[in-house]
């Protein structure tokens, strides 16, 4: 559906586009329009209702490109401004797997890890933004990447793998996370990160995948992961049906995926 813009609405939109500004504040809009506070509120409300801007936090708005969702990967566009609206964050899970080339899938949702609970939103009605709230002890392993002139934080390769095995529901399941292990990660860092997360199920899933994919990490890494297994049983993939195919007593895993799911 097409919506016509009023004079003040058009002035704000065209000025922001001309200046190449994606994120703006109520104060920025006021300086551009130089109008009353009441009129400014009406302009912002009308633009939001027409889908041309989107409120992302108190007093902060995103300019929605007119062609958002068409012929462009707007998830990458989001990377260019996400650091302006969040303090502690990193792009992670399935989105990071895709960024690092660890999966051929291009997830529709952008997954972002934060230490504070935030409300999800959908950018331009096309790109869902899902915030994953993590404990502070899990908030580590960030790398800094660039898109154009903008920097953004993303989990490094090893943290992406470990995070995806910790919460596979945000990574497309364990088979997607497993693909990263085929790219010769830093095994010492993998083991260190698994210990720091404090989730014994990650150790179990790593042990199973290393055996199933016939990988050969250093012996000390295998032993370190084995020490972190613990006694209770866990599901190999909580996103798959809870129908046990077999048990692995040594790794304390209930296997609910066919091994063919992990073959490249």
N, C-alpha and C positions, 0 to 999 in steps of 0.2 A: 504494500500500500504506500502511495506517495503522499507526502504532506508538504504543503507550501510553508515557507518560513516568513514570519513577520519581519519588519524592517530591523528591529533590534536583534531578533534571533539571527537573522542573516549576517548582520554586522559582527556579532560575536563569533559565529561559526567561521566566516570567511577570514576574519582577523587571525584567529587561532590557526587555521590552515595555512594562511600566508606566512605566518611566523614559524610554522613547523612545530607547534606546541601540541602535545598529546594530553598531558596532565595539566590541569589548571585549578585554581582555587576560586572561591567566591570573591575574594579580594581582587584577583586578577581580572575576573569578569567585570567587576565594578569599575576598575581603572579603564578598561576598554570601552565600556558603554557610557560611563559618566552620567548615570541616571540615578533615580531615587532607589532606596533600599527595597521598597515595595515593588517597584517596576522590575528590579533585578530579580527578585524572587519569582515573579511571574514568568520572566523570560527563561530562567533555569528550569522551572517546573514544566513549561511548554516544550522545551527542547528535550527534556528527559522523557516526557510522555510520547514524543515523536520518535524516540530512539536515536537521537543525534548526539546526546551526551548520556553519561551514566555515572551516578554517584558511587564512589568506591569507599569513601570514609567521610566522616564529618567535615564539611567544608571543602572537599576535594572531588573533582569530577574528571572523567575521561572523555575526550572527544572521540566519538565513534566515526570512523571513516565511512564515507558514503557508499563505498564498494566493499565494505567489510563482509567477509564470507564468500567472496567471489574472486576466483583466480589468484588468491593470495593466501599464504599460510599465516593467518593472523596470530597463531600461537607464537610464532617468532616475533611478530610485532609486539606482543605483550612483553617479551623479554626486555624490550628497550625502555619500558617505563616502570616495570614492577618494583625496581629498587627505589623508586621515588615515593611509593605508597607504603612500603614495608621497611621496617628496620632490620629485624632478625628473620631471615628467610633463606631458603635455597630451593631452586627448581629441582625436583627429584622424581624418584620412582619411574613409572613408565615413560614420562616425559624426558627424563634424563637418559634412560635406556635408548630412546630414539635419538636424542641429541648426540650421544657418543657412538652411534652406529652399532649398538649392541642388539638391535632388533630391526627387522624390516617393517614392522608395524608403525603406523603413525597415529598415535592415540588422539582421539578427538578432545579429550579432557586434558587440561594443563594441571599437573599436580605440583603443589608448592608446600614444602615443609616449613612450619613456623613453631615458635614456642608459646604463642598465645592463640587462644581460640578465636577464630574469625569466621565471618559469614561468607559462604560461597556465593559466587555470582556468575552470570553468563555474559561474556563480553559480546556486544552487538547481536545478541540472540543466536550466536553461532558457536562460540567457544566457551564451554563450561570451565570455570576456574574452581578447583577443589583444594581447599586448605587441609593439610594433614597436621594435626597438632601433635607434636612430639615432646617428650620430656627433655629437660635441659641436658641431661647426661647423654642423650642420643643426638644432640645438636652439635655435630662436628663433621669434618671431612668435606669442607666446602672448597670449591675451586672458583675462580673468577674467569668468565668468558666475555667476549664482546660481540655485539651485533651493531654494525655500523660504528658510530661514535659512543655507543652506550655499553656500559659494563653491567653484568648481572651475575648473581651467585648461583651455582649449580653444584650438586653433589659430585665429587670426583668419581672416577671410574669404579674404584673399589668400594667406595661408600654407596654408590648406586646399586651395585650388586648385593651388598649386605643389607641395605635398607629394603630392597625388593624381596629378599628372602625373609626379612623380619615381618613385613606387611605386604604379602603378595597380592592382596586384594586391590592394591593401588598400582600394581605393576603388570596386570594382565595374567597373573598366576605364576607359579613356580617355573613352568617351562620357558616363559619369557625371560625371567631372571637368570635362568641357567645359560642362556645364550651368551651372556657376558663372560662366563667362565671359559668359554672357548677362545677368547681373545688374549690369552696369556696375561692375566692380571698380575699385579704384584702380590704374590701369595703371602708374604710376611705381613703386608698391610691388611690383606683380607682377614687373616687370623687375629691381628691386633684389633681391627674394627669389630669383629664378631665378639671378642671378649668385652670390649667397651660397651657394646649395646646391652649386654647382660641378658639376652634372650637365648636360652639353651637350645631352643628349637632351631635357631639359625645354624648352630654347630652341627646338629643332626642333618639338616637339609644339605649343608655344604658337604658333609661326609658322604651322603648318599649320591649327590651329583658327581662328586669327584670319582666315585667308583663306577657309576653308571656311564659316565662320559669317558671313562678310562683316562683320566687326567693324571699328571705326575707332579704334584707339588713337592717341595722339599719334605723330607721325612719329619723334620722338626715341626713343620706346619701341621702335618697329619696328626702328630702326637698332641700338639697343642689343642687342636680342634676336638680330638677324642676326649681330652680331659674335661672339656666343657659340656659334654653331652647330658649328664644328669640321669636320673632314674625313671622319671615319668615318660609315658608314651605321648607322641604328638602326631597329628596328621601331616603327611607330606605336603599336601596342598589344601588349605582350608577353603579355597575357592571352587574346588572340584567336589562332586557328590561324595558324601560321607559313606562310601561303600568300599569296605576294605578288600583289596585284592590279595594282599599278603601282609605279614608282619616282618619287621626286621628287628629281632631282639637285640642285636649288637648295637644298633643305632637308635633303638627305642622309637621306631617310626611305624606308623600305620600307613602302608602304601596304598594310596587310592588313585594312582595314575598308572597307565601302561607305560613301560619303559620306552616304547616307541615315541611317546610324546617329547622325549628329550633328544632324539636323534636329529642331527643337522640335515 
